[in-house]
Amino acid sequence: MVKDTVVARFAQICQERKITLNELAVRSGVTPSTVYSMFEEKRRDVSIVTIKKLCDGLDISLKEFFSAPEFENLEQEIK
């Protein structure tokens, strides 16, 4: 599922940069609850606006974020 892949990508970047979810929220100008709701498996509240803000906070482009190999291997949602 694409939402799981988005969350996994942010988790990977945060781990690489040793950034907590709270720090990611502060850097991105979003509330910690926004970030935590995205990471909560039952909710997975993910919007493109939030993704853009988080990428801005990490100083990466949307292109860089979505160019990860994980996104190339996603199955088509509509069959």
Order of alpha helices (4+ residues) and beta strands (2+ residues): alpha-alpha-alpha-alpha-alpha-alpha
